[in-house]
Amino acid sequence: MKKLKVAIVGCGSICNSCHLPNYEDMTDLVELVACADIDIERAKQAAEDYKIPHYYASVEELLANE
């Protein structure tokens, strides 16, 4: 089965307590490819914590590049 590529928009508390840990447990089904947050440092931290290859400061930037 082909993996579903996932990009996260918004890297706040719900993302870190629920979404990203659950996606991390489904590596056979999904591939985290990018994340975005208006707080670029928060996006960078999420990318580092969850080994997400790309991070952006806006959803527009994410969509333009992914």
PDBQT receptor file of N, H, CA, C and O in Angstrom, charges set to zero:
ATOM      1  N   MET A   1       0.841  -1.183   0.000  1.00  0.00    +0.000 N 
ATOM      2  CA  MET A   1       0.000   0.000   0.000  1.00  0.00    +0.000 C 
ATOM      3  C   MET A   1       0.886   1.246   0.000  1.00  0.00    +0.000 C 
ATOM      4  O   MET A   1       1.887   1.310   0.714  1.00  0.00    +0.000 OA
ATOM      5  N   LYS A   2       0.506   2.221  -0.802  1.00  0.00    +0.000 N 
ATOM      6  H   LYS A   2      -0.307   2.168  -1.381  1.00  0.00    +0.000 HD
ATOM      7  CA  LYS A   2       1.234   3.481  -0.892  1.00  0.00    +0.000 C 
ATOM      8  C   LYS A   2       0.951   4.327   0.353  1.00  0.00    +0.000 C 
ATOM      9  O   LYS A   2      -0.188   4.397   0.813  1.00  0.00    +0.000 OA
ATOM     10  N   LYS A   3       1.994   4.970   0.895  1.00  0.00    +0.000 N 
ATOM     11  H   LYS A   3       2.920   4.913   0.521  1.00  0.00    +0.000 HD
ATOM     12  CA  LYS A   3       1.828   5.817   2.070  1.00  0.00    +0.000 C 
ATOM     13  C   LYS A   3       1.130   7.127   1.709  1.00  0.00    +0.000 C 
ATOM     14  O   LYS A   3       1.325   7.675   0.624  1.00  0.00    +0.000 OA
ATOM     15  N   LEU A   4       0.322   7.608   2.632  1.00  0.00    +0.000 N 
ATOM     16  H   LEU A   4       0.164   7.163   3.513  1.00  0.00    +0.000 HD
ATOM     17  CA  LEU A   4      -0.333   8.901   2.506  1.00  0.00    +0.000 C 
ATOM     18  C   LEU A   4       0.625   9.974   3.001  1.00  0.00    +0.000 C 
ATOM     19  O   LEU A   4       1.124   9.890   4.123  1.00  0.00    +0.000 OA
ATOM     20  N   LYS A   5       0.885  10.978   2.179  1.00  0.00    +0.000 N 
ATOM     21  H   LYS A   5       0.479  11.047   1.267  1.00  0.00    +0.000 HD
ATOM     22  CA  LYS A   5       1.756  12.077   2.594  1.00  0.00    +0.000 C 
ATOM     23  C   LYS A   5       0.927  13.086   3.373  1.00  0.00    +0.000 C 
ATOM     24  O   LYS A   5      -0.148  13.494   2.934  1.00  0.00    +0.000 OA
ATOM     25  N   VAL A   6       1.443  13.488   4.545  1.00  0.00    +0.000 N 
ATOM     26  H   VAL A   6       2.317  13.157   4.902  1.00  0.00    +0.000 HD
ATOM     27  CA  VAL A   6       0.706  14.364   5.455  1.00  0.00    +0.000 C 
ATOM     28  C   VAL A   6       1.521  15.619   5.738  1.00  0.00    +0.000 C 
ATOM     29  O   VAL A   6       2.725  15.552   5.985  1.00  0.00    +0.000 OA
ATOM     30  N   ALA A   7       0.842  16.766   5.698  1.00  0.00    +0.000 N 
ATOM     31  H   ALA A   7      -0.136  16.820   5.497  1.00  0.00    +0.000 HD
ATOM     32  CA  ALA A   7       1.424  18.042   6.120  1.00  0.00    +0.000 C 
ATOM     33  C   ALA A   7       0.539  18.593   7.230  1.00  0.00    +0.000 C 
ATOM     34  O   ALA A   7      -0.687  18.573   7.125  1.00  0.00    +0.000 OA
ATOM     35  N   ILE A   8       1.153  19.074   8.271  1.00  0.00    +0.000 N 
ATOM     36  H   ILE A   8       2.149  19.091   8.356  1.00  0.00    +0.000 HD
ATOM     37  CA  ILE A   8       0.448  19.607   9.434  1.00  0.00    +0.000 C 
ATOM     38  C   ILE A   8       0.424  21.129   9.347  1.00  0.00    +0.000 C 
ATOM     39  O   ILE A   8       1.454  21.759   9.108  1.00  0.00    +0.000 OA
ATOM     40  N   VAL A   9      -0.748  21.713   9.541  1.00  0.00    +0.000 N 
ATOM     41  H   VAL A   9      -1.585  21.201   9.735  1.00  0.00    +0.000 HD
ATOM     42  CA  VAL A   9      -0.892  23.171   9.592  1.00  0.00    +0.000 C 
ATOM     43  C   VAL A   9      -1.311  23.525  11.008  1.00  0.00    +0.000 C 
ATOM     44  O   VAL A   9      -2.400  23.166  11.456  1.00  0.00    +0.000 OA
ATOM     45  N   GLY A  10      -0.440  24.227  11.701  1.00  0.00    +0.000 N 
ATOM     46  H   GLY A  10       0.445  24.519  11.337  1.00  0.00    +0.000 HD
ATOM     47  CA  GLY A  10      -0.665  24.574  13.103  1.00  0.00    +0.000 C 
ATOM     48  C   GLY A  10       0.062  23.589  13.991  1.00  0.00    +0.000 C 
ATOM     49  O   GLY A  10      -0.321  22.421  14.059  1.00  0.00    +0.000 OA
ATOM     50  N   CYS A  11       1.102  24.034  14.671  1.00  0.00    +0.000 N 
ATOM     51  H   CYS A  11       1.413  24.983  14.615  1.00  0.00    +0.000 HD
ATOM     52  CA  CYS A  11       1.947  23.151  15.474  1.00  0.00    +0.000 C 
ATOM     53  C   CYS A  11       1.818  23.440  16.965  1.00  0.00    +0.000 C 
ATOM     54  O   CYS A  11       2.789  23.326  17.713  1.00  0.00    +0.000 OA
ATOM     55  N   GLY A  12       0.624  23.813  17.391  1.00  0.00    +0.000 N 
ATOM     56  H   GLY A  12      -0.165  23.906  16.783  1.00  0.00    +0.000 HD
ATOM     57  CA  GLY A  12       0.387  24.128  18.797  1.00  0.00    +0.000 C 
ATOM     58  C   GLY A  12       0.151  22.899  19.654  1.00  0.00    +0.000 C 
ATOM     59  O   GLY A  12       0.580  21.799  19.308  1.00  0.00    +0.000 OA
ATOM     60  N   SER A  13      -0.530  23.090  20.767  1.00  0.00    +0.000 N 
ATOM     61  H   SER A  13      -0.879  23.984  21.048  1.00  0.00    +0.000 HD
ATOM     62  CA  SER A  13      -0.655  22.038  21.773  1.00  0.00    +0.000 C 
ATOM     63  C   SER A  13      -1.414  20.805  21.298  1.00  0.00    +0.000 C 
ATOM     64  O   SER A  13      -0.994  19.689  21.602  1.00  0.00    +0.000 OA
ATOM     65  N   ILE A  14      -2.512  20.960  20.567  1.00  0.00    +0.000 N 
ATOM     66  H   ILE A  14      -2.854  21.866  20.320  1.00  0.00    +0.000 HD
ATOM     67  CA  ILE A  14      -3.258  19.792  20.075  1.00  0.00    +0.000 C 
ATOM     68  C   ILE A  14      -2.392  18.988  19.115  1.00  0.00    +0.000 C 
ATOM     69  O   ILE A  14      -2.390  17.758  19.146  1.00  0.00    +0.000 OA
ATOM     70  N   CYS A  15      -1.676  19.680  18.282  1.00  0.00    +0.000 N 
ATOM     71  H   CYS A  15      -1.678  20.680  18.257  1.00  0.00    +0.000 HD
ATOM     72  CA  CYS A  15      -0.795  19.016  17.318  1.00  0.00    +0.000 C 
ATOM     73  C   CYS A  15       0.245  18.155  18.036  1.00  0.00    +0.000 C 
ATOM     74  O   CYS A  15       0.466  17.001  17.671  1.00  0.00    +0.000 OA
ATOM     75  N   ASN A  16       0.876  18.724  19.054  1.00  0.00    +0.000 N 
ATOM     76  H   ASN A  16       0.696  19.662  19.351  1.00  0.00    +0.000 HD
ATOM     77  CA  ASN A  16       1.941  18.018  19.758  1.00  0.00    +0.000 C 
ATOM     78  C   ASN A  16       1.443  16.968  20.733  1.00  0.00    +0.000 C 
ATOM     79  O   ASN A  16       2.151  16.001  21.013  1.00  0.00    +0.000 OA
ATOM     80  N   SER A  17       0.243  17.141  21.251  1.00  0.00    +0.000 N 
ATOM     81  H   SER A  17      -0.332  17.927  21.023  1.00  0.00    +0.000 HD
ATOM     82  CA  SER A  17      -0.257  16.164  22.214  1.00  0.00    +0.000 C 
ATOM     83  C   SER A  17      -1.086  15.064  21.572  1.00  0.00    +0.000 C 
ATOM     84  O   SER A  17      -1.284  14.009  22.175  1.00  0.00    +0.000 OA
ATOM     85  N   CYS A  18      -1.572  15.294  20.358  1.00  0.00    +0.000 N 
ATOM     86  H   CYS A  18      -1.410  16.151  19.869  1.00  0.00    +0.000 HD
ATOM     87  CA  CYS A  18      -2.465  14.322  19.739  1.00  0.00    +0.000 C 
ATOM     88  C   CYS A  18      -2.047  13.952  18.317  1.00  0.00    +0.000 C 
ATOM     89  O   CYS A  18      -1.716  12.796  18.055  1.00  0.00    +0.000 OA
ATOM     90  N   HIS A  19      -2.060  14.904  17.411  1.00  0.00    +0.000 N 
ATOM     91  H   HIS A  19      -2.329  15.843  17.624  1.00  0.00    +0.000 HD
ATOM     92  CA  HIS A  19      -1.874  14.596  15.993  1.00  0.00    +0.000 C 
ATOM     93  C   HIS A  19      -0.505  13.997  15.679  1.00  0.00    +0.000 C 
ATOM     94  O   HIS A  19      -0.429  12.902  15.123  1.00  0.00    +0.000 OA
ATOM     95  N   LEU A  20       0.563  14.688  16.021  1.00  0.00    +0.000 N 
ATOM     96  H   LEU A  20       0.500  15.578  16.473  1.00  0.00    +0.000 HD
ATOM     97  CA  LEU A  20       1.888  14.202  15.655  1.00  0.00    +0.000 C 
ATOM     98  C   LEU A  20       2.250  12.879  16.326  1.00  0.00    +0.000 C 
ATOM     99  O   LEU A  20       2.785  11.999  15.652  1.00  0.00    +0.000 OA
ATOM    100  N   PRO A  21       1.987  12.696  17.614  1.00  0.00    +0.000 N 
ATOM    101  CA  PRO A  21       2.292  11.380  18.200  1.00  0.00    +0.000 C 
ATOM    102  C   PRO A  21       1.526  10.235  17.533  1.00  0.00    +0.000 C 
ATOM    103  O   PRO A  21       2.059   9.138  17.372  1.00  0.00    +0.000 OA
ATOM    104  N   ASN A  22       0.281  10.493  17.148  1.00  0.00    +0.000 N 
ATOM    105  H   ASN A  22      -0.153  11.384  17.278  1.00  0.00    +0.000 HD
ATOM    106  CA  ASN A  22      -0.486   9.438  16.489  1.00  0.00    +0.000 C 
ATOM    107  C   ASN A  22       0.027   9.157  15.086  1.00  0.00    +0.000 C 
ATOM    108  O   ASN A  22       0.113   7.996  14.686  1.00  0.00    +0.000 OA
ATOM    109  N   TYR A  23       0.368  10.191  14.335  1.00  0.00    +0.000 N 
ATOM    110  H   TYR A  23       0.298  11.134  14.661  1.00  0.00    +0.000 HD
ATOM    111  CA  TYR A  23       0.953   9.974  13.014  1.00  0.00    +0.000 C 
ATOM    112  C   TYR A  23       2.292   9.250  13.127  1.00  0.00    +0.000 C 
ATOM    113  O   TYR A  23       2.622   8.412  12.287  1.00  0.00    +0.000 OA
ATOM    114  N   GLU A  24       3.055   9.570  14.155  1.00  0.00    +0.000 N 
ATOM    115  H   GLU A  24       2.787  10.251  14.837  1.00  0.00    +0.000 HD
ATOM    116  CA  GLU A  24       4.350   8.923  14.352  1.00  0.00    +0.000 C 
ATOM    117  C   GLU A  24       4.176   7.418  14.586  1.00  0.00    +0.000 C 
ATOM    118  O   GLU A  24       5.049   6.628  14.229  1.00  0.00    +0.000 OA
ATOM    119  N   ASP A  25       3.058   7.031  15.179  1.00  0.00    +0.000 N 
ATOM    120  H   ASP A  25       2.348   7.673  15.468  1.00  0.00    +0.000 HD
ATOM    121  CA  ASP A  25       2.772   5.613  15.412  1.00  0.00    +0.000 C 
ATOM    122  C   ASP A  25       2.269   4.894  14.158  1.00  0.00    +0.000 C 
ATOM    123  O   ASP A  25       2.134   3.670  14.162  1.00  0.00    +0.000 OA
ATOM    124  N   MET A  26       1.991   5.639  13.089  1.00  0.00    +0.000 N 
ATOM    125  H   MET A  26       2.101   6.633  13.086  1.00  0.00    +0.000 HD
ATOM    126  CA  MET A  26       1.444   5.044  11.875  1.00  0.00    +0.000 C 
ATOM    127  C   MET A  26       2.422   5.163  10.698  1.00  0.00    +0.000 C 
ATOM    128  O   MET A  26       2.001   5.423   9.570  1.00  0.00    +0.000 OA
ATOM    129  N   THR A  27       3.698   4.979  10.948  1.00  0.00    +0.000 N 
ATOM    130  H   THR A  27       4.040   4.769  11.864  1.00  0.00    +0.000 HD
ATOM    131  CA  THR A  27       4.699   5.172   9.906  1.00  0.00    +0.000 C 
ATOM    132  C   THR A  27       4.544   4.190   8.745  1.00  0.00    +0.000 C 
ATOM    133  O   THR A  27       5.077   4.431   7.662  1.00  0.00    +0.000 OA
ATOM    134  N   ASP A  28       3.834   3.105   8.954  1.00  0.00    +0.000 N 
ATOM    135  H   ASP A  28       3.402   2.910   9.834  1.00  0.00    +0.000 HD
ATOM    136  CA  ASP A  28       3.598   2.182   7.849  1.00  0.00    +0.000 C 
ATOM    137  C   ASP A  28       2.504   2.690   6.910  1.00  0.00    +0.000 C 
ATOM    138  O   ASP A  28       2.369   2.193   5.792  1.00  0.00    +0.000 OA
ATOM    139  N   LEU A  29       1.717   3.683   7.360  1.00  0.00    +0.000 N 
ATOM    140  H   LEU A  29       1.826   4.087   8.268  1.00  0.00    +0.000 HD
ATOM    141  CA  LEU A  29       0.602   4.211   6.566  1.00  0.00    +0.000 C 
ATOM    142  C   LEU A  29       0.798   5.643   6.091  1.00  0.00    +0.000 C 
ATOM    143  O   LEU A  29       0.319   6.017   5.020  1.00  0.00    +0.000 OA
ATOM    144  N   VAL A  30       1.509   6.454   6.895  1.00  0.00    +0.000 N 
ATOM    145  H   VAL A  30       1.898   6.151   7.764  1.00  0.00    +0.000 HD
ATOM    146  CA  VAL A  30       1.646   7.869   6.562  1.00  0.00    +0.000 C 
ATOM    147  C   VAL A  30       3.110   8.299   6.576  1.00  0.00    +0.000 C 
ATOM    148  O   VAL A  30       3.950   7.712   7.259  1.00  0.00    +0.000 OA
ATOM    149  N   GLU A  31       3.383   9.335   5.806  1.00  0.00    +0.000 N 
ATOM    150  H   GLU A  31       2.701   9.812   5.251  1.00  0.00    +0.000 HD
ATOM    151  CA  GLU A  31       4.702   9.962   5.784  1.00  0.00    +0.000 C 
ATOM    152  C   GLU A  31       4.515  11.450   6.076  1.00  0.00    +0.000 C 
ATOM    153  O   GLU A  31       3.871  12.161   5.305  1.00  0.00    +0.000 OA
ATOM    154  N   LEU A  32       5.076  11.916   7.185  1.00  0.00    +0.000 N 
ATOM    155  H   LEU A  32       5.599  11.338   7.811  1.00  0.00    +0.000 HD
ATOM    156  CA  LEU A  32       5.018  13.340   7.513  1.00  0.00    +0.000 C 
ATOM    157  C   LEU A  32       6.025  14.070   6.644  1.00  0.00    +0.000 C 
ATOM    158  O   LEU A  32       7.228  13.825   6.741  1.00  0.00    +0.000 OA
ATOM    159  N   VAL A  33       5.542  14.965   5.796  1.00  0.00    +0.000 N 
ATOM    160  H   VAL A  33       4.565  15.165   5.716  1.00  0.00    +0.000 HD
ATOM    161  CA  VAL A  33       6.425  15.631   4.840  1.00  0.00    +0.000 C 
ATOM    162  C   VAL A  33       6.691  17.096   5.167  1.00  0.00    +0.000 C 
ATOM    163  O   VAL A  33       7.708  17.645   4.743  1.00  0.00    +0.000 OA
ATOM    164  N   ALA A  34       5.788  17.740   5.919  1.00  0.00    +0.000 N 
ATOM    165  H   ALA A  34       4.962  17.294   6.263  1.00  0.00    +0.000 HD
ATOM    166  CA  ALA A  34       5.974  19.166   6.201  1.00  0.00    +0.000 C 
ATOM    167  C   ALA A  34       5.041  19.597   7.324  1.00  0.00    +0.000 C 
ATOM    168  O   ALA A  34       4.057  18.929   7.643  1.00  0.00    +0.000 OA
ATOM    169  N   CYS A  35       5.387  20.737   7.909  1.00  0.00    +0.000 N 
ATOM    170  H   CYS A  35       6.186  21.280   7.650  1.00  0.00    +0.000 HD
ATOM    171  CA  CYS A  35       4.500  21.369   8.887  1.00  0.00    +0.000 C 
ATOM    172  C   CYS A  35       4.615  22.883   8.721  1.00  0.00    +0.000 C 
ATOM    173  O   CYS A  35       5.598  23.395   8.186  1.00  0.00    +0.000 OA
ATOM    174  N   ALA A  36       3.590  23.580   9.192  1.00  0.00    +0.000 N 
ATOM    175  H   ALA A  36       2.791  23.165   9.627  1.00  0.00    +0.000 HD
ATOM    176  CA  ALA A  36       3.572  25.042   9.093  1.00  0.00    +0.000 C 
ATOM    177  C   ALA A  36       2.929  25.636  10.329  1.00  0.00    +0.000 C 
ATOM    178  O   ALA A  36       2.008  25.057  10.905  1.00  0.00    +0.000 OA
ATOM    179  N   ASP A  37       3.419  26.786  10.727  1.00  0.00    +0.000 N 
ATOM    180  H   ASP A  37       4.167  27.256  10.259  1.00  0.00    +0.000 HD
ATOM    181  CA  ASP A  37       2.847  27.530  11.849  1.00  0.00    +0.000 C 
ATOM    182  C   ASP A  37       3.259  28.990  11.690  1.00  0.00    +0.000 C 
ATOM    183  O   ASP A  37       4.358  29.279  11.215  1.00  0.00    +0.000 OA
ATOM    184  N   ILE A  38       2.381  29.911  12.086  1.00  0.00    +0.000 N 
ATOM    185  H   ILE A  38       1.489  29.676  12.471  1.00  0.00    +0.000 HD
ATOM    186  CA  ILE A  38       2.737  31.328  11.989  1.00  0.00    +0.000 C 
ATOM    187  C   ILE A  38       3.909  31.672  12.901  1.00  0.00    +0.000 C 
ATOM    188  O   ILE A  38       4.607  32.662  12.683  1.00  0.00    +0.000 OA
ATOM    189  N   ASP A  39       4.119  30.845  13.927  1.00  0.00    +0.000 N 
ATOM    190  H   ASP A  39       3.553  30.041  14.104  1.00  0.00    +0.000 HD
ATOM    191  CA  ASP A  39       5.306  30.959  14.779  1.00  0.00    +0.000 C 
ATOM    192  C   ASP A  39       6.347  29.997  14.208  1.00  0.00    +0.000 C 
ATOM    193  O   ASP A  39       6.318  28.805  14.513  1.00  0.00    +0.000 OA
ATOM    194  N   ILE A  40       7.253  30.496  13.391  1.00  0.00    +0.000 N 
ATOM    195  H   ILE A  40       7.276  31.465  13.143  1.00  0.00    +0.000 HD
ATOM    196  CA  ILE A  40       8.204  29.652  12.675  1.00  0.00    +0.000 C 
ATOM    197  C   ILE A  40       9.059  28.817  13.629  1.00  0.00    +0.000 C 
ATOM    198  O   ILE A  40       9.448  27.701  13.285  1.00  0.00    +0.000 OA
ATOM    199  N   GLU A  41       9.351  29.327  14.796  1.00  0.00    +0.000 N 
ATOM    200  H   GLU A  41       9.035  30.234  15.076  1.00  0.00    +0.000 HD
ATOM    201  CA  GLU A  41      10.134  28.554  15.769  1.00  0.00    +0.000 C 
ATOM    202  C   GLU A  41       9.347  27.334  16.256  1.00  0.00    +0.000 C 
ATOM    203  O   GLU A  41       9.927  26.275  16.498  1.00  0.00    +0.000 OA
ATOM    204  N   ARG A  42       8.038  27.482  16.397  1.00  0.00    +0.000 N 
ATOM    205  H   ARG A  42       7.567  28.342  16.200  1.00  0.00    +0.000 HD
ATOM    206  CA  ARG A  42       7.201  26.353  16.797  1.00  0.00    +0.000 C 
ATOM    207  C   ARG A  42       7.167  25.306  15.686  1.00  0.00    +0.000 C 
ATOM    208  O   ARG A  42       7.212  24.109  15.966  1.00  0.00    +0.000 OA
ATOM    209  N   ALA A  43       7.087  25.743  14.429  1.00  0.00    +0.000 N 
ATOM    210  H   ALA A  43       7.050  26.716  14.201  1.00  0.00    +0.000 HD
ATOM    211  CA  ALA A  43       7.130  24.819  13.294  1.00  0.00    +0.000 C 
ATOM    212  C   ALA A  43       8.484  24.112  13.236  1.00  0.00    +0.000 C 
ATOM    213  O   ALA A  43       8.551  22.904  13.008  1.00  0.00    +0.000 OA
ATOM    214  N   LYS A  44       9.548  24.866  13.441  1.00  0.00    +0.000 N 
ATOM    215  H   LYS A  44       9.493  25.847  13.626  1.00  0.00    +0.000 HD
ATOM    216  CA  LYS A  44      10.893  24.281  13.424  1.00  0.00    +0.000 C 
ATOM    217  C   LYS A  44      11.040  23.242  14.523  1.00  0.00    +0.000 C 
ATOM    218  O   LYS A  44      11.608  22.174  14.295  1.00  0.00    +0.000 OA
ATOM    219  N   GLN A  45      10.537  23.542  15.707  1.00  0.00    +0.000 N 
ATOM    220  H   GLN A  45      10.076  24.409  15.892  1.00  0.00    +0.000 HD
ATOM    221  CA  GLN A  45      10.644  22.606  16.829  1.00  0.00    +0.000 C 
ATOM    222  C   GLN A  45       9.873  21.321  16.544  1.00  0.00    +0.000 C 
ATOM    223  O   GLN A  45      10.373  20.227  16.808  1.00  0.00    +0.000 OA
ATOM    224  N   ALA A  46       8.665  21.444  16.009  1.00  0.00    +0.000 N 
ATOM    225  H   ALA A  46       8.259  22.332  15.795  1.00  0.00    +0.000 HD
ATOM    226  CA  ALA A  46       7.873  20.257  15.657  1.00  0.00    +0.000 C 
ATOM    227  C   ALA A  46       8.604  19.431  14.603  1.00  0.00    +0.000 C 
ATOM    228  O   ALA A  46       8.635  18.203  14.687  1.00  0.00    +0.000 OA
ATOM    229  N   ALA A  47       9.189  20.093  13.617  1.00  0.00    +0.000 N 
ATOM    230  H   ALA A  47       9.164  21.091  13.548  1.00  0.00    +0.000 HD
ATOM    231  CA  ALA A  47       9.931  19.393  12.572  1.00  0.00    +0.000 C 
ATOM    232  C   ALA A  47      11.121  18.632  13.160  1.00  0.00    +0.000 C 
ATOM    233  O   ALA A  47      11.389  17.493  12.775  1.00  0.00    +0.000 OA
ATOM    234  N   GLU A  48      11.819  19.257  14.079  1.00  0.00    +0.000 N 
ATOM    235  H   GLU A  48      11.601  20.181  14.391  1.00  0.00    +0.000 HD
ATOM    236  CA  GLU A  48      12.957  18.594  14.722  1.00  0.00    +0.000 C 
ATOM    237  C   GLU A  48      12.500  17.431  15.588  1.00  0.00    +0.000 C 
ATOM    238  O   GLU A  48      13.082  16.347  15.536  1.00  0.00    +0.000 OA
ATOM    239  N   ASP A  49      11.460  17.650  16.385  1.00  0.00    +0.000 N 
ATOM    240  H   ASP A  49      10.986  18.530  16.427  1.00  0.00    +0.000 HD
ATOM    241  CA  ASP A  49      10.981  16.625  17.313  1.00  0.00    +0.000 C 
ATOM    242  C   ASP A  49      10.450  15.387  16.597  1.00  0.00    +0.000 C 
ATOM    243  O   ASP A  49      10.616  14.267  17.080  1.00  0.00    +0.000 OA
ATOM    244  N   TYR A  50       9.817  15.587  15.457  1.00  0.00    +0.000 N 
ATOM    245  H   TYR A  50       9.681  16.497  15.065  1.00  0.00    +0.000 HD
ATOM    246  CA  TYR A  50       9.157  14.479  14.761  1.00  0.00    +0.000 C 
ATOM    247  C   TYR A  50       9.817  14.129  13.424  1.00  0.00    +0.000 C 
ATOM    248  O   TYR A  50       9.240  13.420  12.599  1.00  0.00    +0.000 OA
ATOM    249  N   LYS A  51      11.031  14.638  13.228  1.00  0.00    +0.000 N 
ATOM    250  H   LYS A  51      11.500  15.213  13.899  1.00  0.00    +0.000 HD
ATOM    251  CA  LYS A  51      11.809  14.325  12.022  1.00  0.00    +0.000 C 
ATOM    252  C   LYS A  51      11.022  14.600  10.740  1.00  0.00    +0.000 C 
ATOM    253  O   LYS A  51      10.997  13.786   9.817  1.00  0.00    +0.000 OA
ATOM    254  N   ILE A  52      10.380  15.774  10.712  1.00  0.00    +0.000 N 
ATOM    255  H   ILE A  52      10.401  16.435  11.462  1.00  0.00    +0.000 HD
ATOM    256  CA  ILE A  52       9.640  16.232   9.532  1.00  0.00    +0.000 C 
ATOM    257  C   ILE A  52      10.621  17.024   8.677  1.00  0.00    +0.000 C 
ATOM    258  O   ILE A  52      11.238  17.969   9.168  1.00  0.00    +0.000 OA
ATOM    259  N   PRO A  53      10.776  16.657   7.404  1.00  0.00    +0.000 N 
ATOM    260  CA  PRO A  53      11.842  17.258   6.605  1.00  0.00    +0.000 C 
ATOM    261  C   PRO A  53      11.707  18.748   6.283  1.00  0.00    +0.000 C 
ATOM    262  O   PRO A  53      12.720  19.419   6.083  1.00  0.00    +0.000 OA
ATOM    263  N   HIS A  54      10.472  19.288   6.227  1.00  0.00    +0.000 N 
ATOM    264  H   HIS A  54       9.649  18.743   6.389  1.00  0.00    +0.000 HD
ATOM    265  CA  HIS A  54      10.297  20.694   5.856  1.00  0.00    +0.000 C 
ATOM    266  C   HIS A  54       9.353  21.396   6.829  1.00  0.00    +0.000 C 
ATOM    267  O   HIS A  54       8.406  20.798   7.339  1.00  0.00    +0.000 OA
ATOM    268  N   TYR A  55       9.627  22.664   7.072  1.00  0.00    +0.000 N 
ATOM    269  H   TYR A  55      10.397  23.150   6.657  1.00  0.00    +0.000 HD
ATOM    270  CA  TYR A  55       8.728  23.476   7.903  1.00  0.00    +0.000 C 
ATOM    271  C   TYR A  55       8.634  24.875   7.308  1.00  0.00    +0.000 C 
ATOM    272  O   TYR A  55       9.565  25.375   6.676  1.00  0.00    +0.000 OA
ATOM    273  N   TYR A  56       7.463  25.491   7.536  1.00  0.00    +0.000 N 
ATOM    274  H   TYR A  56       6.707  25.084   8.049  1.00  0.00    +0.000 HD
ATOM    275  CA  TYR A  56       7.158  26.772   6.901  1.00  0.00    +0.000 C 
ATOM    276  C   TYR A  56       6.445  27.698   7.870  1.00  0.00    +0.000 C 
ATOM    277  O   TYR A  56       5.903  27.260   8.885  1.00  0.00    +0.000 OA
ATOM    278  N   ALA A  57       6.453  28.999   7.541  1.00  0.00    +0.000 N 
ATOM    279  H   ALA A  57       6.894  29.354   6.716  1.00  0.00    +0.000 HD
ATOM    280  CA  ALA A  57       5.817  30.020   8.370  1.00  0.00    +0.000 C 
ATOM    281  C   ALA A  57       4.373  30.286   7.981  1.00  0.00    +0.000 C 
ATOM    282  O   ALA A  57       3.677  31.036   8.666  1.00  0.00    +0.000 OA
ATOM    283  N   SER A  58       3.908  29.678   6.883  1.00  0.00    +0.000 N 
ATOM    284  H   SER A  58       4.473  29.069   6.326  1.00  0.00    +0.000 HD
ATOM    285  CA  SER A  58       2.522  29.888   6.465  1.00  0.00    +0.000 C 
ATOM    286  C   SER A  58       2.026  28.698   5.654  1.00  0.00    +0.000 C 
ATOM    287  O   SER A  58       2.816  27.958   5.067  1.00  0.00    +0.000 OA
ATOM    288  N   VAL A  59       0.720  28.527   5.631  1.00  0.00    +0.000 N 
ATOM    289  H   VAL A  59       0.079  29.128   6.108  1.00  0.00    +0.000 HD
ATOM    290  CA  VAL A  59       0.138  27.462   4.829  1.00  0.00    +0.000 C 
ATOM    291  C   VAL A  59       0.356  27.745   3.340  1.00  0.00    +0.000 C 
ATOM    292  O   VAL A  59       0.524  26.815   2.551  1.00  0.00    +0.000 OA
ATOM    293  N   GLU A  60       0.353  29.003   2.961  1.00  0.00    +0.000 N 
ATOM    294  H   GLU A  60       0.216  29.758   3.602  1.00  0.00    +0.000 HD
ATOM    295  CA  GLU A  60       0.586  29.366   1.556  1.00  0.00    +0.000 C 
ATOM    296  C   GLU A  60       1.987  28.934   1.109  1.00  0.00    +0.000 C 
ATOM    297  O   GLU A  60       2.162  28.401   0.014  1.00  0.00    +0.000 OA
ATOM    298  N   GLU A  61       2.968  29.167   1.962  1.00  0.00    +0.000 N 
ATOM    299  H   GLU A  61       2.826  29.600   2.852  1.00  0.00    +0.000 HD
ATOM    300  CA  GLU A  61       4.341  28.760   1.652  1.00  0.00    +0.000 C 
ATOM    301  C   GLU A  61       4.445  27.238   1.573  1.00  0.00    +0.000 C 
ATOM    302  O   GLU A  61       5.119  26.699   0.695  1.00  0.00    +0.000 OA
ATOM    303  N   LEU A  62       3.779  26.558   2.490  1.00  0.00    +0.000 N 
ATOM    304  H   LEU A  62       3.231  26.996   3.203  1.00  0.00    +0.000 HD
ATOM    305  CA  LEU A  62       3.768  25.101   2.487  1.00  0.00    +0.000 C 
ATOM    306  C   LEU A  62       3.181  24.568   1.180  1.00  0.00    +0.000 C 
ATOM    307  O   LEU A  62       3.774  23.703   0.535  1.00  0.00    +0.000 OA
ATOM    308  N   LEU A  63       2.029  25.083   0.798  1.00  0.00    +0.000 N 
ATOM    309  H   LEU A  63       1.548  25.786   1.322  1.00  0.00    +0.000 HD
ATOM    310  CA  LEU A  63       1.360  24.611  -0.406  1.00  0.00    +0.000 C 
ATOM    311  C   LEU A  63       2.155  24.924  -1.670  1.00  0.00    +0.000 C 
ATOM    312  O   LEU A  63       2.131  24.149  -2.626  1.00  0.00    +0.000 OA
ATOM    313  N   ALA A  64       2.849  26.042  -1.680  1.00  0.00    +0.000 N 
ATOM    314  H   ALA A  64       2.868  26.672  -0.904  1.00  0.00    +0.000 HD
ATOM    315  CA  ALA A  64       3.638  26.412  -2.843  1.00  0.00    +0.000 C 
ATOM    316  C   ALA A  64       4.852  25.501  -3.024  1.00  0.00    +0.000 C 
ATOM    317  O   ALA A  64       5.353  25.339  -4.137  1.00  0.00    +0.000 OA
ATOM    318  N   ASN A  65       5.320  24.908  -1.924  1.00  0.00    +0.000 N 
ATOM    319  H   ASN A  65       4.912  25.039  -1.020  1.00  0.00    +0.000 HD
ATOM    320  CA  ASN A  65       6.552  24.119  -1.979  1.00  0.00    +0.000 C 
ATOM    321  C   ASN A  65       6.363  22.614  -1.900  1.00  0.00    +0.000 C 
ATOM    322  O   ASN A  65       7.281  21.863  -2.229  1.00  0.00    +0.000 OA
ATOM    323  N   GLU A  66       5.234  22.173  -1.487  1.00  0.00    +0.000 N 
ATOM    324  H   GLU A  66       4.488  22.783  -1.219  1.00  0.00    +0.000 HD
ATOM    325  CA  GLU A  66       5.034  20.731  -1.302  1.00  0.00    +0.000 C 
ATOM    326  C   GLU A  66       4.141  20.136  -2.368  1.00  0.00    +0.000 C 
ATOM    327  O   GLU A  66       3.877  18.933  -2.351  1.00  0.00    +0.000 OA
TER     328      GLU A  66
